[in-house]
Amino acid sequence: MTKIELPNSRFFYSLLLCIALVGCQEEATKLPILGNFDIAYSKKDGKTIADTIYQRIPHFAYFNQDSTPVTNASYKGKVWITEFFFASCRSICPIMNTQLKNVEKALRPYSSELQYLSFTIDPNNDTPSVLKAHQQQLGITAKNWDFLCGDEAETHRLGIEHFLVFAGREAEAQGGYAHSGAFTLVDKAGYVRGVYEVVQPDLSVNKKEYTRLLKDAKNLLMNEYHVKEN
């Protein structure tokens, strides 16, 4: 009778545990920091050390849909998911608003840690009262979602240079403005951690990008901030 040698049980289970841990680490890969960065050099013990300094979302000041002044500090301690749009847009914006509503619904178990920001790129027309009516028309009742209006040129610059999405005037575009159909994920320290083109230029919804946004937001909350579902 042939005797079958079984692996050492301790070694065998340790190997299984290592495989499981590697699998978990791969699943929870840390999100990159996006955007421009600088390299700062310093010397320590005679050695030159290079540190990467990433850009954060700079200070901004706006009015929300309730005519309340808000700044970055108003949303301190929250992970942001943002969009740039304008209320009179009849092409890409309604689809974006709807998809962001879907994101808010899907991530509702984490609502205490999240803040949704919709920046209008047409503040001359999108006054706080217009944004309030727009919010109501969309049926948005989430307390952690603000519609913001402020200086137009600064908003366009903020979108392009810091939130990494295009937003600006374009005479040939419908409504006189053009902007990306992407959402931006910003961590609690103000660093951009992801940009997701959920709505594409042909007005189709990119389900892969939508799913990636949900996955990355949960990854950021659970693995970097140790947040549990509410």
N, C-alpha and C positions, 0 to 999 in steps of 0.2 A: 504494500500500500504506500503510495507516494505521500510524503508529508509536505503540506503547504506551509511555507513560512509567512506569517503575518507580519506586517511592519510594526515596529515599536509603537505602541498606542499613544504614548506621550508625544513622540515625534510626529506621528500621523496627525493628531489633532492640532498640534502647534502649526503644522504646515497648512491645514485647512483654515486656521484662524488668520494666518498671514495672508492667504489668498483673499479671504473675506475683507480684511482691512485694506488691502491694496485696491480691491473693487470699490470700497466705500470712498477711498481717497480720490479715485478716478471720477467717481460720480459727483464729488463735491469739489471739483477743481476751482481754485480761487479765481475770481473774475479779474481781468486785467484793468488797469487804469488807462483811460484813453485821453487823447488830446496832446497839446504841446507840452514839452518839459524842458527843464534846464539841467545842466550838470554842475554841481557845486564841488569844488576841490578843497580838501583840507589836509593838514599833515598831523599824523599821530605816531609817536615813537619813531620819527624819521621816515615814515612811509606816507606816500600820497594816497589819500582815500577819495574816491569819487562817489558822490551821492546824487541820486536822481531826484529832482524836485519837480513834482507834477503840478499842473495848474488846477486850481479849484474854481468853482463858480464864483465870480466876484460879487461884491455887494450890489444889490439892486433894490429899488424902491418902486412900488406900484400901488394902485388901488384895486381892491377886489370887487366882486359883484355887489357887495353891500356898501360900497364906497368907503370901506375901511382901509387906511394906509397899512401896507404890509412890506416887510423886508425879508432878507434871508433869515434873520433871527426869529421871525414869526413861525418858521417851519423847522427850527432847530431840533435836532434829535430824531428827525424823520428821514426815511428813505423816500426820494421823490421819483415820480414818473411823470414826465412832462410832454406836452405837445405845443406846437405853434400853429395857429389857425386864424380865421376871421369869420365873424358870424354871418355875413352876407354871402359867403362862398356857397355855391350850389353844386360844386363838383366833388372835390376830394374831402373837404372839411366834414360834411355830415357823416361820411363813412369813417373818418378818423374818430369823430366824437363817439360814434356807435361802438367802434372797436375798443376805445378807451373805457367806455361803459362796461364792456365785456371783461376787460382786464380787471376793473374795479370789483366786479361781481365775483370773478374767479379768485381774487386775492382777498376777499372780504374777511376770511379768518385771521388775517394779519393787519387789519385796518388800523389798529392803534399805532402801528409803526410806519404807516405809509401816508404820503401826501401826494395828491394829484394836482398838477398845475397846468392850466391852459392859458397860454400867453396869446393875446390878440396881436396881430401884426398890423391892424388897422384901427388904432386907438381913436382917431378922429371921429369915426362912426361908431365904434364899439365902446361906448361910454359904460360906466358901471350899470346903469339902469338897463341898457341894451343887453349887456352880458347876463344880468339877472333874469331878464325875460327869456334869453336864449337857454340858460340853465334850466328854467322851469319848463320850457317847451321840450327839452330833451328828457325831462322827467328825472333829472339828477337830484337826488336828495342826500347824497353822501356828505357828511360833515367835513370830511377830509379832502374836499375837492374845491379849489378856488379858480375862478376865472379872473385873469389879471390884465389891466390896461395901464399903459404908461408911455413914456417917450418912445416915439416910433423908431427913430434912428438907433437909439440905444437897444431897443428890443431886437431889431434886425441884427445888430452887431452881436448881441448876447447869444442869439440863436446860432449864428454862423461860427463865431469864434470860441464859444464856450459850451453850448449844448450840442454842437457839432451837427446841426441840421440847417438846411438852407431856409431863409425867410427874408423876403424883400419885395420891393416894387418891381413890377414887370409890365410894361404898357400893353404887351400883346397877350398877356394872360387874362383869363376870365376874372373879372372883378378888379383887375389892375394889380394884383399881387400874385406871387408864386412862392410856394414853400414845399418843403419835404413832407412826405407822408409818414415820417418816422417818429417814434417815441424815444425819449432818452431816460436812462436809469441813472440816478445820482445817489451816491451813498451818503451816510450821515455826516461825513467830513467834508462834503461838497465836491467829491471827485466823480467824474463821469465813468461809469462802469460798463455801459453798454448803450448802443444805438440800434434800433430795430425798425426796419422799413416795413411795417405791418401793412400799410396801404401803399401800393405801387403807383407809378405815374399813369398806368392804364386804368386806374381805379379798382383794380382787383385786390383782394385781400390775400396777403402772403401768410398762409396758415403756419408755415414753418417758422417764420419770424415771430408770429404771435405766440407760438408755443415756446420758442426760445426765450422770449421776454418773461413769460410766467416762470419758467424753470430758473432763469438767472435771478429773478427777484426773490424767489423762495430760497435759492442757494445763498444769496447775500444775507438774507434775514436770518436763516437758520444756522449757517455755518460761520458767519463773521460776527453776528450780533446775538447768536444763541436764542433766537426768538422762537416761541412755540405758538401753534395755532391757538387763537382765542376761543 
